Amino acid sequence: MNNVIKIVGLDCANCARELEEELKKIEGVKEVTVDFMAQKVYADCDASALESIKNACNSFEEVKVVEETKGDKIKVEGLCCANCARELEEDLNKIEGVTAQVDFINGKITLDASDAAAREKAVYTITHFEDVKIVDGTPPKKGVIKSHLKDIISIAVAVILFIPAFISELALDLEGSLALKIAVFCAYGLAYLAVGHKVLIATAKNIVKGKIFDENFLMTIASIGAIALGIFAGDGFAEGVAVMLLYQLGELLQSVAVGSSRRSISALMDLKSETATVVENGVQRVVSPEELKINDVILIKAGEKIPADCVIAEGSTSLDMKSLNGEAVPREVTVGDEILSGSINLSGVISARVVREYKHSAAAKILELVENSTAKKSKPEKFISKFAKYYTPAVCLAAAVVAGIVPTIICALNSAFVWATYAQWIYKALGFLVISCPCALVISVPLSYFGGIGRCAKFGILVKGSTCIDQLALSEIAAFDKTGTVTEGTFAVKSYTDKAALEKAAAAEKFSSHPIAVAFKDVQTDIIVTDAEELTGRGVKCLCEGRTLLCGNALLLEENGVRFEKKQSVSTLVYVAHGGKYLGVIEIDDKVKTGVKEALAQLKAGGITRTVMLTGDLPDRAEIVAKEAGIDECKASLLPDGKLDEAEKLKAEGKLIYVGDGINDAPVMTCADCAVSMGTVGSDAAIEASDIVLVSDDITLLPKGRKIAKRTRSIVKQNIVCSLLVKAVIMILDIAIPTFPLIVSVIADVGVMLAAVLNAMRTSLIK
């Protein structure tokens, strides 16, 4: 989707479906998705159609398009008076290339700067104006009561009026007192208007626009019909008021539940730091993360979020990385360690060097992925959208048949017009209208996926959309790249025959530039060597304790006349000799990642029937790695096109997950049903090629993600089946039972909607 439009006022999932149907009819629109949860419209269209889409959104019920505000929003404190705010605004606007507005009430400055230099001058002006400080904060969010205050007041007023009237109607003889009867009827009428005015106004507006199958129209007809029947029958109209009251109460509870889910995702995605402190020549200046450049040195204090991906240059600290990988245990970091944006510095003050611009940072990539994760709909979502399009009109047509044709046939058979017969079947038809609202289905399915995606994100599993959730859950075969996925991707000591040989080799390899030398970096040694000479294709020759120390391959020892026995191994071998005497041999290899074997076992226990490793490595070495990792099969010595051929064969046998680094495996990832990237979130190639990104490169997250995906699909199925079943049962009972109460239909409709929403919210609790 090439356009994203932010909207507000879309308070009904079924309305979102109807808006989407309208937008699809606009000429020039190739594809469009209305995301009720995120309150966004994703559109693939040309420029002219984009304006038409915005106009259509603005004219749809209470929906409004929210235009992006140009300029930075800077939160400040210490602005003591309105006049000071005016003076600061004047000072800022005097700066060339700067346009500013100072909001004294909310403590915000909207700043539009032509370039970085102009913005820097503006920030300097702000921070040096009296006691003003730039703060890293967000405006306070409304609580549940404040967010729904109008609806709560409407319902409360209706209840206060309804209950005394209802009790009076039951306990007193209204026929004996006209004044009392009028008072009760007035109380009912006021209660109905108090709770139903919003629905009535929306219905009137929609009728003018030719919309008659939305939930507002259905509830208006159902409640007014119940009132009319009650008045004609002389029974009062308590039931009609109760219908509207229960419906609005259900809508309020649904809104609270959905809002809670949205807030949980928003809190989870609160990764971005608003400011960064750059240090240049000993001078500190505050900038936005977007202004940071590679190699900038930044100061990060305790309690602050890491503003960009960087490497620690000075100091050590503990990092809270829960928002990135779900791990509760803080990570200890020191000089040379890479730290990702979105982490929180828990203890010491550190100085760090930026290694990626903010737009390529971990926080930016996570935010982008999660925000756009609902742009593409899964098959169940598409099914529900299409089903709802025909379901409501079909039930309304059935209601018309029940209200008009059935009693007409009955009266014709009895050769007499009987109003009571018509009243009875019209009453039943009203029950059909109440139960015909598809909101339980339309909202619970995307909400379930929304919660599943958010739950995955909490553990550092970034899912691009609900379609990817489905593919992950339905996959049967898992294929893996070797280097960097199953293995660490770096050389390490696998085994050694003598500790003294290992320590001497570590001392000698410090002078080597060969990649194998990295394997010895963690070996502790106090041995001192001198006169080191690196011999290309052989190893290192040096002096240790006055004698020659040889560290390298078999050829190095043979050339220097050392007697030793060659070892057979698929690993790289480093032989060590000191003073002409052979000390031992060290095996160097790319070791299997910790937890891989357990992760593979969990995948198999979760329904993966076959695991395969696809690698370009030599067969002998690949077989050993596959066996150690617990992988069923190994396809070795594969070039990229060979990997693709093997992946296509596997895909023909069942739905395929492919796990790789996302950079050189792009063709295979494109072929797979579900591509999982082990590349860091800073890698654009990894994200572009894959459907799912594991933030911490931890393959043990894959079975957790699959478990969440399967549970999410299960909850989606539960909501679809149970909602349809309840609605079908109510319709059957409404027809079968002569005096089936309309209020039961209302309770069933509200109840199934709330049950579906609450069930959908269980996805946020999956462990």
N, C-alpha and C positions, 0 to 999 in steps of 0.2 A: 504494500500500500504506500503510495507516494505522498499522501496528505493525511495529516492528523488534525482533527478539529476538536477542541475542548468545548464541552457544553455544560450547562447547569439546568436544573429544573426537570430532569427526566426521572420521575418518581415511580414509574411502573414498568416492570419487565415486559409485560405484554405490549405496552405503548412503545417500548424500544423496538420490538419486533415490527409493529405497525409503521413506525418511522422508517425503519430499514426498508420495508416494502415500498414506501413512497419514494425514497431516495433512489432505489434501483430503477425506477421508471424515468428518471431524468436522463435526457439525451447526453451522451458523452461520458456516462458513468460506466466503467468496465466492471468494477467490483466495489462493494461497499459493505461495511460491517458497523453496526451500532453496538457499542460496548456499554451495557447498562451499569456494570460494576464500576468501570473506570470513568464513566461519564465522558466517553470519547467517541468520535466518528472517524473510522479509518476508510479512506476513499482512494481508489485508483481511478483517476479521471483527468481530463484536460482542464486548463485554466478557466474556461468559460463555465464548465459544469461545476467547478468548485464554488463559484459565487452562487449558483443555483442551489447547491446543497446547503450553503449557509442560510440562504433565504428560506428554504424549506424548513430547516431546523428552527429558525426564529419564528416561523408562523405555525409551528406544531405545538398546540396546547401551551404549556408554560415554559417550554424549552427556549433557552437563549444561548447563542454562541458567545463564548468568552474569548475575546481577542487578546493576544499576547501584548503585555505592556512593554513598550520599548524602554530600555535602560536597566541598570542594576538596581536592585532593592537593597539598601544598606541599613541595617538595624543599628541604632545608636542609643546611648544613654547619657545622662548628664546635661541634657538640653533643658535648662531650668525655666525658661519663659517663652511665650509666643513671640515677643519682640526679638529675643535672641535668635529664634528660629528664622525670623524674617531677615535679620542681619547676616546670618550664616548663608541663607539662600542667595542674598545679594553678592556676598563674597565669592560664592561658587560660580555664579553666572558671569562674574567678571573674568573668569579664567577662559582663555581662548580655546574653543572646541568643546566647551562644557555647557550643558543645559541641566539645571537641577531644580527639583521641587522638594522642599523640606516640610514633612508632615509632623508638626509638633505634637499633636494629640497621640499619634501612634508611635512616635519615636522612630520614624523612617525617613530615609532620603532616597528619592528616585533620581538616579544619576545617569545621564546619557553623555558619554565621552567619545570624541571623534577618534582617539587613539590611546595607546597605553600611557604615553607621556602625559596627556591631558588628564587621564584618570588618576595617575599617580599624584599630580599636583592637587587634584580635588580631594583625594584621600588625605594628603598632607594637611590641607586646609581644614578638613573636618577634625582630624585628630589634634590639631593645634588651636582649635577654637575653644577658648575658656576651658571648661571641664568635660567637654564632649569626648566620648570614647566609642569606637566601633565595637560592637559585641557580636559574638557568634551565637545567635539565638533565633528562635522562630516565634512568631506571634502566638499567644495562648489560644488553644483550640476550645471551641464551645463544648460543654458537656452534653450529655444525652437530653437533659431536661430543657436546656436553652435551645438546643437544635430543633426540638419538637414542641416548643412551648405553645404555639398557636393550636396545634392539634390536641395537646393535652388539655388546654383550657376548654376547647370546644366539646371534647368528650366529657370532661368534668361537669360542665354546665348542663349538658344533656342528661347525664346520670342524676344530677341534683333535681332536675325537673321531672324526669321520667319515673323515678322510684316512688315519690309520694303520690303521683297521679295513678300509677299502677296499683298501689296499695289501696288507694281510695276507691278505685273501680272495683276491686275485689271485695272490700269490706263494707262499702256503703251502697245504699239504694239510690243510684243516680237518677232513676226514673222519677223518684219522689221529689227531686229538687233540680229544677232547671238550671239554677245558678251554679250549683255544684257540678252539674254535667258540663256546663260551658267552661267552668274553671279547669276541669280535668282535660277537656278537649284542647283548651288553650295551652295547657302545660305540655301536652303531647305535641301540639303543633310547634311550639317554641323549641322543644327538645329536638324535634326532627330538623328544624331549620338550623339550630345551633351545630348539630353534628353533621348535617348533610348538605349545608350550603355550598361547600367546596365542590362536592360531587354534582350538585344541581347546576352550578355555574359552568363547570367543565362540560356537562352534557349539552347545555344550551349552545355553547361555543362550537362544539363538535357537530351538532346537528346542522348549524349554519354552514359548516364546511363539508357536509355530506357524510360524516362519519357516524355510523350507527351501531357498529359491532364492538365498541370498546367497553371496558368494564364499568365506566361511569354510566353509560347509557343503560347497560343491563341492570345495574343496581338501582338506578332511578326508576326504571319501569317496574322492577320487582317490588320495591318499597312502596311506590305510589299505587301500584295495583293492589297490594295487600291492604293499604289504607282505604282505598275505594271500596274493596269488597267488604272490609270491616264495617264501614259506615253504612253501606246498603243493607248489610245483614243485621245492623243494629248492635254489633258486638264491640264497637269502638275500634280504634286503630293502633292499639299498643303493639301488635305484632309488626306492623309496618315500620314503626319507629325503632323497634328492637332489631329489625333486619339491618337498617342503616347504622345503628349504634354498634352492633357486633362487627359489621363490615369495616367500619372506620377504626374500631379497636384493633382488629386484625391487621389492617394496613399500618397502623402505628407500630405494633409489635414487629411486623415484618421490616419496617424501615429501621427500627432500632437494631434488629439482628443483622441486617445488611450493613448498616453503618458500623457496627462493631467489627464485622469482617473487614470492611474497608480500612478502618483505623488500625487493625492488627497488621495489615499489609503495609500501610503507610509507616507505622512505627518500625517495622522490619526494614523498610527501605530508607530509613533516616540515616544514610551513610555519609552524605556529603558535608564537609566542613564549609562554613560560609566564608572563612578567611584563612590566609596563610601568612606567616611572618618570614619575609625574605631578609637575609643578612648579606649586606654588601659593604666591604671595607669597614666592618665593625658597626655599621649603621643598620638599624632594623626598620623595616617598613611593612605595612599591612597591605596585602593585595588579595584579590579573589583567586581561588584555585585555578580558574581558567587562564589567568595571566602567567602562571608559572611556566618556565621554559626548562628544557633539559639542561642539567648541570647547575641549576640554581641551588643555592644552599639555603635551607629553611630551618628555623628554630621551632621545635615542637615541645611544648610544656606538658606537665602532668595534667591529665584530664582532657586534653585536646584530642580531636580526631586527626588522623593522618590525612592531610589535604591532597596528596598525590603519591603515586608509587615512587619510592625512593630507596636509597641505600644509606645506612647509618654511617656517618663520617666521624662522629664523636659522641661518646657516652654509651650507656646501656640502660635498658628498661624492660618492663613487662608490657605485653600487648594484650588487650581484650579483642579477640577476633571472632566473637560469637556471631556477629552480623555477616561475616564472610564465610565461615565454615561450620558454624553451629557448635564449636568446641567451647565448653565452659572453662576449661583450664587455661590460664594465661600463658602466653608464649614468651620465653625469655629471649631477648635479642641484644646484640652488641655490635661493635664496629664491623662493617663488611656485610652484615645481614640485610637482605632486601625486605622492606616492609610495605604492605599494600594499603592504599587509601581505603578509608572506611573503618580501619582498626582504630582503637582508642589507646592512647598512651596512658598507662596506669600509674607509673611511678616517676622515674627520673627525667630530667630535661635532656633532650638529645638534639644533635645537629645532624641533618641528613641532606644528601644530594639527590635531586630529582632525576629519575631515569626515564620517566614517560610523562608526556603532557597529560593534563587532566582528562581530555577527551578520549585518551587511550588507556586511562587508568582503570583499576579494578572497580572502584565505586561507580564510575561513569558507565562502564559496560554492564554492571549488575543492574543499575537503575534503568538503563535502556532496554535490557532484555525483559525485566519484570514488567515495566510499563507497557511494553508492546506485546506481552505474552498472550493477551486475549484477542489480538487482531484477527487471528485465523481460527475459525470454528471447527470443532471436531464433528464427526459424523452424528453422534447423539444430539449435539446442539443444532445441527442443520436439520435433523429429523424433527426435533421439537418445534423449531421455527416454522417448518413446512406444515407440521401437524396442526399447530395452533392457528395457522392461516385458514384452515378449512374446518377445524373442530368447532369454533365458536359459531360461525354462520350455520353449520349443520345442526347444532343443538338448538339454536334460535328458530330454525325452520321446524325442528321437531316440536318446539314449544308452541309454535303457531298451529301446527297440526293438532296438538293436544288441546289447545284452547278453542279452536274453531271447528275443525272437521270432526273430531271424535264426538263432541256433544251434539253436533248437528245430525250425525248418523244415528245417535241414540234417540234423539227426539223424533227423527223421521221414522224410526222403527216403531216408536210408541204413538205415532200420529198426533203428537202434541208438543207445543213449545213449552219447555219447563226451564224457568230462569235458574232454579236451584242446580239443575244439571250443568248449565253453562258456568255458573259461579264455581261449582266444584272443580271442573276441568280447567278453568282459567287459573284457579288457585294452584292446581298441579303444574300448569305451564310456568307459573312464576317460580316454582321450585327448579324447573329446568333452567330458567334464566340465571338464577343464583349460582347453580352448580356449573354453568357453562364457562365461567371465567377460567382461563388457562394459566393464571399467574403462578400457581404452585409448580407447574412444569417449567414455564418459561424462565422463572427466576432461579429455581433450585439447581438446574443443570449447569448453567454457567457459574453459579456461586460455588458449586462443588469443585469444578475445575480451577476456579480462582483460588479456592482454599488449598487445593492440592499443589498448585504451582507455588503459592506462598510458602507452604510447608516445606517443599523441596528447597526453596531459596534459603530458608532458615538454616538448613544444613550445608549450604554452599553448593547446592545442585541447581544450576540455572536452566530452566526449561523454557524453550521458545514459544510454547503455546499448548493449548489443550489437545491438538492433534498429536503432538509429541508425547504427551502423557499417555494417550491411547496406544501409540506404537510401542512405547516402552513396556506397557502392561501386557500387550498381546504378543510380544516377541517370543520366539521359541529357540532360536539359535544365537549364540554369542561368539563373535570373532574378535580377535585382539591383535594389534600390532605388538611387536616385542620391545624394541628399544624405547625407553621413556614411558612405556605403558605398563608392561608386565615387569620390566627391569628398571633400575634406577636411571640408566642412560649415562652413567659415569663409571670409570674403572675403580675397582676396590679390591683389597686383598681378600682372596677367597680361602686360602689355606697356606700354611708354611710348615717346613720340617724342623726348623730351629729358630728360637727366639732371637738369639744373637745374630743370626744371618738376617733376620727381619730388621733389626735395629740398625745394623751396618748398611743394609740396602736403603733404608729410609734416609740415613745420613748422606749417602752418595747420590741418591735420586733428587735431592734438593738442587743439585747443579744441572739437572736434565730438563730440557724443554719438551721432551717427548710426552704425549698424552698419558702414557702409562704411569709417569711419575706422579700424577694426581692421586693414584691409588695409595701412596705412602704418606699423604699429607696429615693424616690423623694418627700416625704411629709416633709415639713419644720416644725420643732418643737423646742422650747426652753425648753421643760419640761425635768427635770432631774429625773432619777429613780436610785434606789440603790438596793443592795441585790437581784439581779435578779436570778431566778431559772427557768430553762427550764424543764417542766414536760412532759415527753415523751407521745405522743398521746393525749395531752390536750392543752398545750400552755405555756405561760410565767406568772410567779407569781413574783411580785417585790414590792418595797416600793416607793411611790410617795407622797411627802408632808406629810410624817409620817403615811400614811395609805396604806393599801394593794391595789395593782392594779392588776387586773386579765385581761388577754388578751388571748383568746383561743376559744375552741369550747364549745358547750352547756354543755358537761360533766364537764368541769372545773368549770363553774358557779354553776352547780347543787351540786357538791361535797363541794363547799364553802358556800352553803345555800343562794345563791343570787336568788331572785325572778325575773323572766323575762318571756317574751313570745317568744316561738320559732317561727322562720320565715321559711316559705317554699320557697326554691329556689334551682335551679340546680347549682348555683355557690357555691364556698366554703365560709362559713360564719365564721367571727371572732367576738365574743361577747366581750364587754368591761364592766367591773364593777370596781368602785373605792370606797373604804371604805364601801363595802357591798351594794352599791347602783348601780343598773344597769344604764349604760350611753347610750348604743346603740349598733348597729350591723353594721358590714362592710362586703360588698360583694366583694370577690376576684375572679377574673377570668382572663383567657387568652383573651385579647381583640382583636377584629377584626382590622386588619391593616387599616391604613388610606388610603382611595382611592380605597379600594377593591370593594365597591358597585358601584362606578362610572366606574371602569374598567370592571366589569361584564356587566353593562348596555351598554358600548361601544362595547363589544364583540358581544352582542345580536344585536345591531344596525348594526354591520358589517357582519352579516350573520350567527352567531352561533345560532343554533335553540334550543339547550338544554344545561343546565349547571347542573352538579351533583357534590356533595361532597362525597368522599369516606374516611371514618375515622374509627379508632378503638375506638373512644370515645363513651360515653354513649348516647343513642338515644335522651333523653330530652335535654341535653346540646348541642349536635350536631345540633338538629333542630333549636335551638335558634340562634346559630352561622350562620347557613345556611340562616335563615330568615333575620338576620341583614345584611348579606353580599349580599342578593339578589340572592341567588342560588336557582334554581328551585326544585331540589330534594336532599335528603340526605340519604346515605346508611351508617348506623352506626354499631358499635360493630364488625368491620371487622378485622380479622387477615390478614396477608400478602397474604395468598392463597385466602382468601375471596375477597380481593381487586382485585386480578388478575382475578377471576371469573367474578366479576362485570364489570371490564374493557373489558373483552372479549365479554360480552353481549352488552355493549355499542358500541364496535367497529363493531359488526355485524349489527348495525343500521345505521352506518355512520362513516366517517373518524373522528378519535378521537385525541384530544389534551389532554395530561395529564400533570398537573402542580404539582410538588412535590419538596421535598428537595434533591432528587437525591441520597440519601444515603440508606435509608431503603425502598425506593419505586422502586428499580431497576427492579424487575420482571414486575411491572405494566408499567414502562417506556419503557421497551423492547417491551411490547405488543402494546403500543400506536403507532399510525401513526406518531405523533409528540410529543416528550417528552421535556418538558420545565422544567429546574431546577431552583429552587429558592435558591439553595445552593450558598455560596460565591465562587468566582473564585479560591480561594485557595484550594478548595476541589476536589481532584482527582476523588473521587467517583461520585460527582455531574456531572463533565464533561464527564466521561466515560459513564454514564448511559443515558445522555440526548442528544438531538439534538440541543437544544438551551439553553443558559445560560443567565440569567438576572443578570448582574454584581452587581447591587446595591440591589438585593432582592426586587425590587419594582415591584409589580404585575401590576401596571398601565402601565408598559412598554409593556406588552403583547398585548393589542389592537393596540398600535403603531407599534409593530413589524408585526402584522398581516396585518395592513393597508399597510405597506411598501411591504410585501410579495405579497399582491393582486395586488398592482400597478405594481410591477415588472413583474408578470405574464402577466398582461394586456399589458405592453410595449413589452414583448417578442412576444405575439400573434400579436400585431400590426406590428412588424417588419417582422414576417414570412409571414403574409397575404399580406401586402403591397408590399414587395419585390417580391414575386411570381406573384402578380397581375401585377405589372409594367413590369416585364420580359415577361409575357405572352402577354400583350397588345402590347409591342414593336415587338415581334415575329409576331403577327397577322398583325400589320400595315406594317411590312417589306415585308410580302408576298402579302398583299392586294394592297399596293400602288406601282405603277410601278417605280417611281423615289424616293423612300423613302431614305433620306440621311443617309449615314453611321455615320456621325457626331452626328446625333440625338441618335443613339444607344449608342454611347460612352457617350454622356451627360446623357442619361437615366441611364446607368450602374453606372457611377461615382456619379450621383445625388442620386440614390436610396441607394448606399453604404453610402454616407455621411449622408443622411437623417436618415438611420437606426442607424448609429453610434451616431449621435447627439440625436436621440430619446432615445437610450439606456442610454446615459449620464444623461437623465432626472431623472433616479433613484436616483442620488446623490442629488436631490433637493426635494425629497418627505418629507413632514413635518408630 
